[in-house]
Amino acid sequence: MRSAPRGARDFTPAAPPFGAAVAAAKAAGELVVQPRMGFPTGPAMRRGLEAVRDVPSRTVGTITLDSYTRVGDHGSARRALDNGESLNGYPLVAHGPTAARWLTAGLGGRHFAVQVRHGSSLPLDIFRVLLDSGLDATEGGPVSYCLPYSRTPLSRSVDAWARCCELLADRSPTAHLESFGGCLLGQLCPPGLLVAMAVLEGMFFEQHGLRDISLSYAQQTDFGQDVAAIAALRRLGGERLTRSSWHIVLYTYMGVFPRTEAGALALLRHSASLAARTGVERLIVKTPAEAHRIPTVEDNVRALEEAARSAADTDTTPPGETADDGVYEEARTLVDAVLDLHPDVGTALVKAFARGCLDVPYCLHADNAQRSRSYIDGDGRLRWLSVGAMPIRAAAPPRSSRLRADDLIDMLSHVQSTFDCAALAWA
């Protein structure tokens, strides 16, 4: 399938513009809540979209793609469909654009937009089919969908994402692209690096023609630190993103989820309160079922309703002076150091990782220096134990500056155990 030539105007939208839907909710003072669900067949995926649309809160729909499609193995996705095998998402390319248009046909409403979520480091086929399907909202990024999830060389991912951004911008005047940069690894990445990466990917999107974007941030281990991080993201984004409309999307904690229903619901409410407290425009939720199985439509609907209710009940009175926790300065230092390497953001990102100027802790990708490490301090905040060649400082090290395997396991389960133990204490 060949993409349309530059400047083509053949795009026919199948859903309202994504950015406009979020902007309308913001104008009404409402948080947009969004699931991450995806189902392999058209009827199941359509039922999920309809159920999300019918939630009595501001929602947007999601079509999450399957693992075969994420790695470009569309033949295996097609064979799985033919054989009646289960897939963990919707195989957009295998189904094709006609089937995808049916998913959103007649969903109705001026503000129910739909986003395609995929996880691919080389997503050109996905971008072509989603545009041919009348969809133009998706997410990812040249770093955030390369380092954690693939073995693709970073330079190849950067080139592919440049083409994808330009295709999206050329084909649709309302195209929306969300940077996943604030969700690197999902956990154990100190907020300064998350903020810097979201802003850098946003600048990359702008450089390649996009004018409607969003910046992500994943809930981490401490409410106060997350408040500071989101404030830093909004401030730094405002300084560096000068050619686009943009908003912030918060992710409910992406690491090991509480195993008790009470603990999981408490964590979900915690993220919704964080979103409301910081003025975040959109929240992507997780469900209590995710610690045990793939969530159903009903699981997702319940999570959306719970999150919207918790956000509405949150006191959003502006606080007094909020401690910055050093997140803004750290993020700005990293962004400046990267941009000093080359005027082209993509080239600068490749150089930054090659020199260790950016270094994601616990990320095993071959293009990552793997010299940085983080830890959770006694107050529950994420700190740098070592920074490698990054131009920032590590915190004062804990009593032992060497992490053992059981230390890492404890950190990975910190949020889970905190909320599960609290739930048991309340019972």
Salt bridges, closest charged atoms under 4 A:
ASP10 OD1 - ARG171 NE 3.25
GLU30 OE1 - ARG58 NE 2.58
GLU50 OE2 - ARG46 NE 2.84
ASP54 OD1 - ARG53 NE 2.91
ASP82 OD1 - ARG78 NH2 3.29
ASP125 OD2 - HIS74 NE2 3.45
ASP125 OD1 - ARG128 NH1 3.99
ASP132 OD1 - ARG171 NH2 2.79
GLU139 OE1 - ARG117 NH2 3.40
GLU166 OE2 - HIS208 ND1 2.86
ASP170 OD2 - ARG6 NH1 3.21
GLU178 OE1 - ARG117 NH1 3.19
GLU178 OE1 - ARG282 NH2 3.09
GLU206 OE1 - ARG243 NE 3.81
ASP212 OD2 - HIS176 ND1 3.02
ASP222 OD2 - ARG381 NE 3.02
GLU239 OE2 - ARG235 NE 3.65
GLU261 OE2 - ARG302 NH1 2.39
GLU281 OE2 - LYS26 NZ 3.16
GLU281 OE2 - ARG234 NH1 3.22
GLU298 OE2 - ARG47 NH2 2.17
ASP299 OD2 - ARG293 NH1 2.54
GLU306 OE2 - ARG269 NE 2.72
GLU306 OE1 - ARG309 NH2 2.97
ASP325 OD1 - ARG381 NH1 2.85
ASP325 OD2 - ARG383 NH1 3.27
GLU329 OE1 - ARG332 NH2 2.83
ASP336 OD1 - ARG240 NH2 2.80
ASP377 OD2 - ARG383 NE 3.08
ASP406 OD1 - ARG404 NE 3.17
ASP407 OD1 - ARG404 NH2 3.69
